[in-house]
Every structure is written in structure tokens, then in C-alpha cells.
Amino acid sequence: MFARTRTAGVIKCAAFALTAIYAAAAAETELLLKLDNVAQVEARNVSVRAVDYRGGPALEVRRLVMGAAPDIDTFAFVPGLDFHNGTIEVEVAGSPLPDAPPGARGFVGVVFRVQAADESFGSEGIYLRPTNGRADDQVRRNHSTQYFAYPGYDFARLRREAPAQYESYVDLIPGEWTTMRIEVQGTTAKLFVGGGPQPTLIVNDLKRGADAHGSVGLYVDNGTDGHFRNLRVRLTS
């Protein structure tokens, strides 16, 4: 059980129960959240609403302030969860809002190993740029996925220092449900999209290091109408 009240863009999080299934033989813990209740997450610089989206329950997540710097702590995370190694799977749908800035791409994704120290958050994550998936510009297509780590490693720095290393192409359609699965082990994260058997993006040098741990969250960025459902987290040793 968990209860907390936060200000400055953070919603009040009521007490809730995490559904965990323990598999002793595999030394694994599995967390399942349908994402149909705002009390399941705690927001950081985003708004969260329980809505009906494309025929079923989901959480709508939107950044509170548009136009500010990208790749900051704009996510809703699961309080009380301590993730180190394992697998995160969730269905996401992202598209630009009608009043989104020109550079908005429907940024939507997952953060993991989220650590909070006072009001300062550390995390890393992978997100999608749905409007890039079928763009006519090949360079934009190549930027359909993105890894980042906060603080210090936003997309601009990573693209400047290591072009193409932390981004990749994947076919995406704005606003449609897309399954993301991220496998994390030590300093490596692998992103699988849409149930594909091969990873779309591989990051072998996670910036927060092999010992980092913390919560898992639902990430959006500038001008995104983001929706999430069916979060499954498997914790492994």
C-alpha cells in the first residue's frame, strides 16, 4: 500500500494495491496494472486522467507545460516499485495535440530505474516518435525511437556526441495502440516494438550504470496526447 501527496505538477496519489505474482522457481516477481485508475501512478510535471480510449480503459498522460526543455522528468511513475533488471511491457498510443508546437512528434514511452531525491529525479528511458514512422523524410524515419537519461543526457546531446547510436527506425502510426517491451539487464536495454522478435533499438551503455534501480513510469513530452494501458513489469535478479 502507498499514499502520498505532492505539489508542483504532481497529483495526489491514493493508497492502492499492487498485484504481484511470485514465481519462486524462477525467482521473479510480476506486476500487472491495467492502468485504468489514476491512483496507480504518481505524476511528475504531467496530468493524468482515467479515460476510455479506442474502446477501452486507459490512462491519458499529458505534459503540463508545453515549450519547455525536452527530456526532463515528465512522466507518471508507479510508487513503491523498485526495478533493477527485468522486462517492462506496456501498450502506448501517442499523437500530437491540436495546439502542439511544430516540432511535436507524439513523444510517448517508458522511463525506468526512476529515483527521487527530494525534488530531483533521476531516470532513463526509451520513447517513440510516432509521426516519424511513416514520414517521407528518411532522416526523420531514422529518429523513430530514442533513448535518453535524465539528468544530463537528453536526445540533443546523445545525437550530437554519438549520431544514430541511440535512435532507430520502426514503423509507427500516430494514435494507434503499439506494444513496447524493454528488456533491461545491467547496462543494456533492448527495445522491442509491436511484438517483433528482434529488438528495434539496443543500448549497451545505460548512462545511470549497472547498479541503478528505481520505479517505472509512463513518459510523454512536448505537445503529446499520450495514452497507456496494460503495464506488465517482470523483476529478475
C-alpha positions in Angstrom: 0.0 0.0 0.0 1.2 3.5 -0.7 -0.2 7.0 -0.1 1.4 10.3 -0.9 0.5 13.9 -1.7 2.8 16.1 -3.8 2.6 19.6 -5.3 4.2 21.4 -8.3 2.5 19.3 -11.0 2.2 16.1 -9.0 -1.2 14.6 -8.5 -2.4 13.2 -5.2 -1.8 9.5 -5.1 -4.3 7.5 -3.0 -3.5 4.2 -1.4 -3.6 1.3 -3.8 -2.6 -2.4 -4.1 0.0 -3.7 -6.5 -1.0 -7.0 -8.0 2.2 -9.2 -7.8 2.6 -12.8 -8.8 5.6 -14.5 -7.3 7.2 -17.4 -9.2 9.6 -18.9 -6.7 11.3 -21.3 -9.1 12.3 -18.5 -11.5 13.0 -16.0 -8.7 10.8 -13.5 -10.5 8.1 -11.0 -9.5 5.5 -9.9 -11.9 3.5 -6.7 -11.6 0.3 -6.2 -13.6 -1.5 -2.9 -13.8 -4.4 -2.4 -16.2 -3.8 1.4 -16.0 -7.5 2.3 -15.5 -7.1 4.2 -12.3 -5.0 7.4 -11.6 -4.3 6.2 -8.1 -2.0 3.6 -9.7 0.6 6.2 -10.6 2.1 9.4 -9.2 2.6 12.2 -11.7 5.6 14.4 -12.2 5.0 17.5 -14.3 2.2 15.8 -16.2 -1.6 15.5 -15.8 -3.1 12.0 -15.6 -6.8 11.1 -16.3 -8.6 7.8 -16.5 -10.3 7.7 -19.9 -11.9 5.5 -22.5 -9.6 5.4 -25.5 -10.3 3.4 -28.6 -12.9 1.3 -26.9 -11.3 0.5 -23.6 -9.9 2.0 -20.3 -6.6 3.7 -20.3 -4.6 6.5 -18.6 -4.2 9.7 -20.5 -0.9 11.5 -19.7 -0.1 15.0 -20.9 2.8 17.3 -20.2 1.6 20.3 -18.1 3.8 23.0 -19.7 4.5 23.0 -23.5 7.5 24.6 -25.0 10.0 24.0 -22.1 13.2 22.0 -22.5 12.7 18.3 -23.6 13.8 15.2 -21.9 13.1 16.2 -18.3 11.0 14.5 -15.7 7.6 14.5 -17.4 6.1 11.1 -16.5 3.8 9.3 -14.2 5.5 6.6 -12.2 4.4 3.6 -10.1 5.2 4.5 -6.5 6.7 1.8 -4.3 8.1 -0.2 -7.2 11.9 -1.0 -7.2 13.0 -2.1 -10.6 16.6 -3.1 -11.4 16.7 -5.8 -14.0 13.8 -7.3 -15.9 11.2 -6.7 -18.5 8.7 -3.8 -18.9 5.8 -4.2 -21.4 3.1 -1.7 -22.0 0.7 -0.6 -24.7 1.2 3.1 -25.7 -0.6 5.5 -28.1 0.9 8.9 -28.9 -0.1 11.7 -31.2 0.4 15.5 -31.3 -2.2 17.6 -29.7 -4.0 20.1 -31.9 -2.1 23.0 -30.3 1.2 21.2 -30.2 4.5 23.0 -31.2 5.6 22.4 -34.8 8.4 20.0 -33.7 6.0 17.8 -31.7 6.1 14.1 -32.8 3.7 12.5 -30.4 6.5 11.5 -28.0 5.4 8.6 -25.8 7.3 5.9 -24.0 8.7 4.4 -20.8 11.1 5.5 -18.1 12.8 3.1 -15.7 15.1 3.0 -12.7 13.4 6.2 -11.6 15.0 7.6 -8.4 13.6 10.5 -6.4 15.8 12.5 -4.1 13.8 15.4 -2.6 12.5 17.2 -5.7 15.3 16.0 -8.0 14.6 12.9 -10.2 17.0 10.6 -12.0 15.8 8.2 -14.6 16.4 6.8 -18.1 14.0 5.7 -20.7 13.1 5.0 -24.3 10.3 6.7 -26.2 8.7 6.7 -29.6 8.2 9.5 -32.1 5.0 8.2 -33.8 4.8 10.8 -36.6 8.3 9.9 -37.7 7.5 6.3 -38.5 5.9 6.9 -41.9 7.4 10.3 -42.7 8.6 11.0 -46.3 11.9 12.2 -44.9 14.3 9.3 -44.3 16.2 11.1 -41.7 13.0 11.6 -39.7 12.2 7.9 -40.0 15.6 7.1 -38.6 14.6 9.0 -35.5 11.5 7.0 -34.7 12.9 5.7 -31.4 15.0 7.4 -28.8 17.0 6.5 -25.6 17.7 9.2 -23.0 18.8 9.5 -19.4 17.9 12.3 -17.1 19.7 14.4 -15.9 22.5 15.1 -18.4 21.8 13.0 -21.5 18.9 14.5 -23.5 18.4 13.5 -27.1 20.3 16.5 -28.4 23.5 15.7 -26.6 23.3 12.0 -27.5 22.6 12.8 -31.2 25.5 15.3 -31.2 28.0 13.1 -29.5 27.0 9.7 -31.0 24.9 10.1 -34.1 22.5 7.2 -34.8 23.7 5.2 -31.8 20.7 5.9 -29.5 17.9 6.2 -32.1 16.5 3.9 -34.8 13.7 3.4 -37.3 10.4 1.5 -36.6 7.1 1.6 -38.3 4.6 3.6 -36.3 1.1 5.1 -36.7 0.2 8.1 -34.6 -2.6 7.5 -32.1 -2.8 3.7 -32.6 -2.0 1.2 -29.8 1.6 0.0 -30.0 3.2 -2.5 -27.7 6.6 -1.6 -26.3 8.7 -4.2 -24.5 12.0 -3.2 -22.9 14.4 -5.8 -21.5 16.9 -4.4 -19.0 20.0 -6.2 -17.8 22.9 -4.4 -16.2 24.0 -1.6 -18.6 22.0 -3.0 -21.6 18.4 -2.2 -22.6 16.7 -3.7 -25.7 13.5 -2.3 -27.1 11.0 -4.5 -29.0 8.1 -2.8 -30.7 4.8 -4.4 -31.8 5.7 -7.9 -30.8 8.6 -8.2 -33.2 11.1 -11.0 -32.4 14.2 -8.7 -32.9 15.0 -5.6 -31.0 14.4 -2.3 -32.7 16.9 -0.5 -30.5 19.8 -1.8 -28.4 21.6 0.4 -25.8 24.7 -1.2 -24.4 25.8 1.7 -22.1 22.9 2.8 -20.0 24.1 6.1 -18.5 23.0 5.5 -15.0 25.1 2.4 -14.7 24.6 -1.3 -13.9 23.6 -0.8 -10.3 20.8 1.8 -10.8 17.4 0.9 -9.7 14.0 2.6 -9.1 10.5 2.8 -10.3 8.9 2.5 -13.8 6.9 5.3 -15.4 4.8 6.4 -18.3 6.6 9.2 -20.3 5.4 11.9 -22.6 7.0 15.1 -24.0 6.0 18.3 -25.7 2.6 18.5 -27.2 1.7 14.8 -26.8 -1.7 13.3 -26.4 -0.4 10.1 -24.6 -2.4 7.0 -23.6 -1.2 3.9 -21.8 -2.8 0.6 -20.9 -1.8 -2.9 -19.6 1.5 -2.4 -17.9 3.4 -5.6 -17.1 6.7 -5.5 -15.2 8.8 -8.6 -14.5 11.6 -8.2 -12.0 14.5 -10.5 -12.2 17.7 -10.7 -10.1 
